[in-house]
């Protein structure tokens, strides 16, 4: 793709928009439901990804403060949503394998998870206090962003940083393929999410190709997310294989969970190889040609 100039979407208005939208959603009701919690956490990830992209080109201390503040927002809200995610996954498994669950009707851990509410009905005082802290973190971050000057950032420097991030994700991919432990897969997913949200700002350079890569990264991160959700369920069940000591039905359930994890990983690995296989060049993948000086 030949081009005389490099154009990107404005980053500062996008970050401000993520923060403003999050604040508005959290002001609608006395306490947010699952959908709002999910949407705000996504907006925080998008905002942090954008900040990471420009971090080396701005006031580093201020950017780090905002990244930490927005990470804290996501961390505080994560626990509010975990119960419903665990329960939803267990209900899906019960629908797929009713005979297995009929034999686990007396399992205390499964019963405990299934009894949990889908969402927070009556927030505790500590949760209300946390919500107040979250709103304040968002307000302060939004205020600080107003004073960040981003209109003179050289797009070539942003492409350089995007390429560095791409290489980091590719490295994580190879680490996972050689030793696919859950913690490493989770780290690969987080880095891939950053790259996905950062690519949005480069769409004007080659819209069709970059949107196509965004779709592939979205497929990868969604499947890795499903793998991670199932891994959290396994941890919650505290399952450990011990020959002849477990309920056969529990062994069967875990095998079924592992099978679902394998399917999600298979989809993620196939898509990842097309983007992150050794020797790939990001600019060639995106069809971006740097202007000659």
VENFEN-V775692 format. One record per residue. RES is the residue in three letters. BURIAL is I if it has 16 or more other ideal C-beta (glycine too) atoms within 10 Angstrom, else O. D_LAST is the distance of its C-alpha to the last C-alpha in Angstrom with 1 decimal. Layout:
res:burial:d_last
RES:BURIAL:D_LAST
RES:BURIAL:D_LAST
//
This chain:
res:burial:d_last
UNK:O:16.5
UNK:O:13.8
UNK:O:12.3
UNK:O:10.0
UNK:O:10.9
UNK:I:12.6
UNK:O:16.2
UNK:I:18.9
UNK:O:22.5
UNK:O:23.6
UNK:I:24.9
UNK:I:27.3
UNK:O:29.5
UNK:I:29.8
UNK:I:31.0
UNK:I:33.4
UNK:O:34.6
UNK:I:35.4
UNK:I:37.4
UNK:O:39.1
UNK:O:40.2
UNK:I:41.5
UNK:I:43.5
UNK:O:45.0
UNK:I:46.1
UNK:I:47.8
UNK:O:49.7
UNK:O:51.3
UNK:O:54.0
UNK:O:56.0
UNK:I:54.4
UNK:I:51.6
UNK:O:52.5
UNK:I:50.8
UNK:O:48.4
UNK:I:47.2
UNK:I:46.9
UNK:O:44.8
UNK:O:42.5
UNK:I:42.0
UNK:I:41.2
UNK:O:38.5
UNK:I:37.1
UNK:I:37.1
UNK:I:35.2
UNK:I:32.5
UNK:I:32.2
UNK:I:32.1
UNK:I:29.4
UNK:I:27.2
UNK:I:28.0
UNK:I:27.2
UNK:I:23.7
UNK:I:23.0
UNK:I:25.4
UNK:O:23.0
UNK:I:21.2
UNK:I:24.5
UNK:O:27.9
UNK:O:28.8
UNK:O:32.5
UNK:I:32.8
UNK:I:30.8
UNK:O:33.0
UNK:O:36.0
UNK:I:35.1
UNK:I:34.4
UNK:O:37.8
UNK:I:39.6
UNK:I:38.4
UNK:O:39.2
UNK:O:42.6
UNK:I:43.1
UNK:I:42.5
UNK:O:44.8
UNK:I:47.6
UNK:I:47.5
UNK:O:47.3
UNK:O:50.9
UNK:I:52.1
UNK:I:50.7
UNK:O:51.6
UNK:I:55.2
UNK:I:54.5
UNK:I:51.9
UNK:I:54.4
UNK:I:57.1
UNK:O:55.1
UNK:I:54.2
UNK:I:57.9
UNK:O:59.1
UNK:O:56.8
UNK:I:58.2
UNK:I:61.8
UNK:O:61.3
UNK:O:60.0
UNK:I:62.7
UNK:O:65.8
UNK:O:68.2
UNK:I:66.3
UNK:I:66.3
UNK:O:70.0
UNK:O:70.7
UNK:I:68.7
UNK:O:70.4
UNK:O:71.8
UNK:I:68.6
UNK:O:68.1
UNK:O:64.4
UNK:I:63.7
UNK:O:66.3
UNK:O:64.7
UNK:I:61.2
UNK:O:62.7
UNK:O:64.7
UNK:O:61.6
UNK:O:60.7
UNK:O:57.7
UNK:I:56.4
UNK:I:57.5
UNK:O:60.6
UNK:O:61.8
UNK:O:59.2
UNK:O:60.6
UNK:O:60.4
UNK:O:57.8
UNK:O:55.6
UNK:O:56.0
UNK:O:55.0
UNK:I:51.9
UNK:I:51.0
UNK:O:51.3
UNK:O:49.0
UNK:I:46.4
UNK:O:46.5
UNK:O:46.0
UNK:I:43.1
UNK:I:41.3
UNK:O:42.2
UNK:O:40.9
UNK:I:37.6
UNK:I:37.1
UNK:O:37.8
UNK:I:35.4
UNK:I:32.5
UNK:O:33.1
UNK:O:31.9
UNK:I:28.7
UNK:O:25.6
UNK:I:23.0
UNK:O:21.5
UNK:O:18.5
UNK:I:17.5
UNK:O:13.8
UNK:I:14.0
UNK:O:11.5
UNK:O:14.2
UNK:I:16.9
UNK:I:15.6
UNK:O:15.7
UNK:I:19.2
UNK:I:20.3
UNK:O:19.5
UNK:O:21.5
UNK:I:24.3
UNK:I:24.3
UNK:O:24.9
UNK:O:27.7
UNK:I:29.3
UNK:I:29.1
UNK:O:30.8
UNK:I:33.4
UNK:I:34.0
UNK:O:34.8
UNK:O:37.0
UNK:I:39.0
UNK:I:39.4
UNK:O:40.7
UNK:O:42.9
UNK:O:43.3
UNK:O:45.1
UNK:I:45.2
UNK:O:43.5
UNK:O:40.5
UNK:I:40.4
UNK:I:40.5
UNK:O:37.6
UNK:I:35.5
UNK:I:36.4
UNK:I:35.3
UNK:I:31.9
UNK:I:31.5
UNK:I:32.6
UNK:I:29.9
UNK:I:27.2
UNK:I:29.0
UNK:I:29.0
UNK:I:25.4
UNK:I:24.2
UNK:I:25.8
UNK:I:23.1
UNK:I:20.4
UNK:I:22.6
UNK:O:20.7
UNK:I:17.9
UNK:I:20.5
UNK:O:24.0
UNK:O:26.2
UNK:O:24.8
UNK:I:24.3
UNK:O:27.8
UNK:O:29.2
UNK:I:27.9
UNK:I:29.4
UNK:O:32.7
UNK:O:32.7
UNK:I:32.1
UNK:O:34.8
UNK:O:37.2
UNK:I:36.5
UNK:I:37.1
UNK:O:40.1
UNK:I:41.8
UNK:I:41.0
UNK:I:42.4
UNK:I:45.6
UNK:I:45.9
UNK:I:45.7
UNK:I:48.2
UNK:I:50.7
UNK:I:50.1
UNK:I:51.1
UNK:I:54.2
UNK:I:55.1
UNK:O:54.8
UNK:I:57.0
UNK:I:59.6
UNK:O:59.6
UNK:I:60.3
UNK:O:60.9
UNK:O:62.3
UNK:O:65.7
UNK:O:67.8
UNK:O:70.8
UNK:O:70.4
UNK:O:68.2
UNK:O:69.3
UNK:O:68.5
UNK:I:67.1
UNK:I:64.7
UNK:I:63.5
UNK:I:63.1
UNK:I:61.1
UNK:I:58.7
UNK:O:58.2
UNK:O:57.4
UNK:I:54.9
UNK:O:53.3
UNK:O:53.2
UNK:I:51.3
UNK:I:48.9
UNK:O:48.4
UNK:O:47.6
UNK:I:45.0
UNK:I:43.4
UNK:O:43.5
UNK:I:41.5
UNK:I:39.0
UNK:I:38.5
UNK:O:38.1
UNK:I:35.4
UNK:I:33.7
UNK:O:33.5
UNK:O:31.4
UNK:I:28.7
UNK:I:29.1
UNK:O:30.5
UNK:O:29.2
UNK:O:26.0
UNK:O:24.5
UNK:O:20.8
UNK:I:20.3
UNK:O:17.2
UNK:O:19.1
UNK:I:22.2
UNK:I:20.6
UNK:O:18.8
UNK:I:15.5
UNK:O:12.2
UNK:O:9.1
UNK:O:6.4
UNK:O:3.8
UNK:O:0.0
//
